[in-house]
Amino acid sequence: MKKVVISDYDGTLFQNETVSQEDLDAIHRLRASGGLFGIATGRIVGSIKAEIDKYNIPVDFLVGVNGALVLNKDYEVKHSTAIDKIIAKDVLSYLTSNDTLFHGISDGFGIFIEGPDSYLFEKQYKPYDEILKNDIHGIYAKVHSRDDSFRMSHYINQNFGDHVKAMPNFSNLDVVSVKTDKLDAILKVIDSLGDVEVTTTGDAHNDYKMLKHFNGYVMRHGDPEIVSKIDRKTSSVSAVINVVLGFDN
């Protein structure tokens, strides 16, 4: 049975502002044994691709924008789930009316973004009209606190929940179509892989369903609510891979 390890990026594979050599070495061991490694992230493709290139992360597939896009290792789109554009504009309008550090709308590859911290996306920035020429795959905001993230996510889910889902992620919130999430996208990936043994790892609310479904590993330093709900805990991707490969942890 082929072993597949799927990791969240921020706060999981990417910790302390880097991807550790231990984690990279473990990924190489997994793939050398015949296993596969994938990243499931809330990031848009342009942002996560820059990270993969920067750290030379070996990846067999990618789940981006919280499941709205599934890509192979060559960044070819295999599955996509868009947000209705009228709904996307309404959600963005709500975010614009609040005090955010940034808020933006994305076609999955680039992003139109505004706010004091919008410089973080300067390499992926696209004008609003350019984004709207394409399908909308994600909406993002960074707010001042975890409480703000939960409050605003709740409002979006209460008022637009027939169309989209908002997921709090520490002081950020991510919005995708109600028809997808990381778990949904992963199930699409493994459907084409045959008989596989899947292990997931993550740290936040947008990881919960994939962790619960696959009895995955939550990062001990993750969101306290998610840490309390997931039995298996870890501190690194390399530790998870070592268990998967049968090495002492």
C-alpha positions in Angstrom: 0.0 0.0 0.0 1.5 3.4 -1.1 2.0 5.8 1.8 0.9 9.4 1.3 1.7 12.2 3.7 -0.2 15.5 3.3 0.9 18.5 5.3 -0.4 22.0 5.9 2.2 24.6 5.3 2.1 27.6 7.6 2.7 26.6 11.2 3.2 23.0 10.2 5.9 22.5 7.6 6.8 26.1 7.8 7.8 26.9 11.4 10.0 29.6 12.9 10.2 31.4 9.5 11.7 28.4 7.7 11.3 24.8 6.5 13.8 22.7 8.5 16.4 20.5 6.9 15.1 17.6 9.1 11.7 18.0 7.5 13.1 18.2 4.0 15.3 15.1 4.6 12.3 13.2 5.9 10.2 14.1 2.8 13.1 12.8 0.6 13.1 9.5 2.6 9.4 9.1 2.2 9.5 9.6 -1.6 12.6 7.4 -1.9 10.6 4.6 -0.2 7.9 4.9 -2.9 5.6 7.2 -0.9 4.1 10.5 -2.0 4.2 14.0 -0.3 1.6 16.7 -0.8 1.0 20.1 0.6 -2.6 21.3 1.5 -2.6 25.0 2.2 -4.8 28.0 2.4 -2.3 30.0 0.3 -2.9 30.9 -3.3 -0.8 29.1 -5.8 1.6 32.0 -6.5 2.5 32.3 -2.9 3.0 28.6 -2.1 4.9 28.0 -5.3 7.4 30.7 -4.3 7.9 28.9 -1.0 8.3 25.5 -2.7 10.9 27.0 -5.0 12.7 28.8 -2.2 13.1 25.8 0.0 13.3 23.2 -2.8 10.5 21.2 -1.3 9.8 17.9 -3.2 6.0 17.8 -3.8 4.0 15.3 -5.7 0.7 17.3 -5.7 -0.7 20.5 -4.2 -4.0 21.5 -2.7 -4.2 25.2 -2.7 -6.7 27.9 -1.6 -8.1 25.6 1.1 -9.2 23.0 -1.5 -10.5 25.3 -4.2 -7.6 24.2 -6.5 -5.9 20.8 -6.9 -2.7 20.8 -8.9 -0.1 18.2 -9.9 3.6 18.6 -9.3 3.8 20.6 -12.6 1.2 23.0 -11.3 -1.4 21.9 -13.8 -4.9 22.3 -12.4 -6.7 19.0 -12.0 -9.8 20.2 -10.0 -11.2 23.7 -9.2 -14.2 25.0 -7.3 -15.1 28.6 -7.8 -17.1 31.1 -5.7 -20.1 32.9 -7.3 -18.8 36.3 -8.3 -21.7 38.3 -6.9 -21.3 36.5 -3.5 -17.6 37.1 -3.6 -18.1 40.8 -4.1 -20.6 41.0 -1.3 -18.2 39.2 1.1 -15.3 41.4 0.1 -17.6 44.5 0.7 -18.3 43.2 4.2 -14.5 42.8 4.9 -13.8 46.2 3.4 -16.3 47.8 5.9 -14.3 46.3 8.8 -11.0 47.3 10.3 -8.7 44.7 8.7 -4.9 44.5 8.3 -5.6 43.3 4.8 -8.5 41.9 2.8 -8.4 40.5 -0.7 -10.0 38.5 -3.4 -8.1 35.9 -5.5 -8.4 33.8 -8.7 -6.2 31.3 -7.0 -3.0 32.4 -8.6 -2.9 36.2 -8.0 -4.7 38.4 -5.6 -6.2 41.9 -5.4 -5.6 43.0 -1.8 -5.8 46.2 0.3 -4.8 47.2 3.8 -1.7 48.1 5.8 -0.3 44.5 5.5 -1.1 44.1 1.8 2.6 44.4 1.0 3.0 40.8 2.0 1.4 39.9 -1.3 3.1 42.4 -3.6 4.6 39.7 -5.8 1.2 38.1 -6.3 -0.8 41.3 -6.7 -3.2 41.8 -9.6 -5.6 44.6 -10.2 -9.3 44.1 -9.2 -10.5 44.1 -12.8 -7.9 41.5 -13.8 -8.9 39.1 -11.0 -12.6 39.4 -11.9 -11.9 38.3 -15.5 -11.1 34.8 -14.0 -13.0 32.5 -11.7 -12.9 33.5 -8.0 -11.4 30.8 -5.8 -10.7 32.5 -2.5 -11.2 35.5 -0.2 -8.8 36.5 2.5 -8.5 38.8 5.5 -6.1 39.4 8.3 -7.6 41.0 11.4 -6.4 42.2 14.8 -7.1 39.2 16.9 -8.3 35.6 17.0 -11.6 36.8 18.5 -12.1 39.2 15.5 -11.4 36.3 13.1 -14.1 34.1 14.8 -16.6 37.0 14.9 -16.2 37.9 11.3 -16.2 34.3 10.1 -19.4 33.7 12.0 -21.0 36.7 10.3 -20.0 35.4 6.9 -21.2 31.9 7.6 -24.5 33.2 8.9 -25.2 35.5 6.0 -23.5 33.8 3.1 -23.3 30.2 4.3 -25.4 28.8 1.4 -22.6 29.8 -0.9 -19.3 30.1 1.0 -17.6 29.0 4.2 -15.3 31.2 6.3 -12.6 29.5 8.3 -10.9 31.3 11.2 -7.1 30.8 11.2 -5.6 32.5 14.2 -5.9 36.2 13.3 -6.6 35.4 9.7 -9.8 34.2 8.0 -10.1 32.3 4.7 -13.2 32.0 2.6 -13.9 29.4 -0.1 -16.9 27.9 -1.8 -19.1 25.9 0.5 -18.6 23.0 -1.9 -15.0 22.4 -1.0 -12.3 22.4 1.7 -8.9 20.6 2.2 -10.5 17.3 2.9 -12.8 17.4 -0.2 -9.7 18.2 -2.4 -7.6 15.4 -0.8 -10.3 12.9 -1.5 -10.2 13.9 -5.1 -6.5 13.5 -5.2 -6.4 10.0 -3.6 -9.3 8.8 -5.8 -6.9 8.6 -8.6 -4.0 6.9 -6.6 -5.5 3.5 -6.0 -4.9 1.8 -2.7 -3.1 4.3 -0.4 -2.5 4.9 3.3 -3.0 8.6 4.0 -1.5 10.5 6.9 -2.3 14.2 7.4 -0.8 16.9 9.7 -1.8 20.5 10.4 -2.4 23.1 13.1 -5.6 25.1 12.6 -9.3 25.2 11.9 -9.0 24.8 8.1 -7.1 21.5 8.8 -9.6 20.0 11.2 -11.6 17.9 8.7 -8.6 16.4 7.1 -7.0 15.6 10.4 -10.2 14.1 11.8 -11.0 12.0 8.7 -7.5 10.5 8.4 -6.8 10.3 12.1 -4.0 12.8 11.5 -1.5 14.6 13.6 -2.0 18.1 15.0 0.9 20.3 15.9 1.2 20.7 19.6 1.6 24.5 19.2 -1.5 24.7 17.0 -4.8 26.4 17.7 -5.9 25.2 21.2 -9.4 24.3 20.1 -8.1 22.0 17.4 -5.3 20.6 19.5 -8.0 19.6 22.1 -10.0 17.8 19.4 -7.3 15.7 17.7 -5.8 12.8 19.7 -2.5 12.4 17.9 -0.1 15.2 18.4 3.4 16.0 17.1 5.9 18.8 16.8 7.2 18.4 13.2 6.5 16.9 9.8 9.7 14.8 10.1 8.4 13.2 13.3 5.1 12.2 11.4 7.0 10.8 8.5 9.3 8.8 10.8 6.2 7.2 12.3 4.7 6.5 8.8 8.0 4.9 7.7 8.3 2.8 10.9 11.3 4.6 12.3 11.6 5.3 16.0 10.2 8.8 16.8 
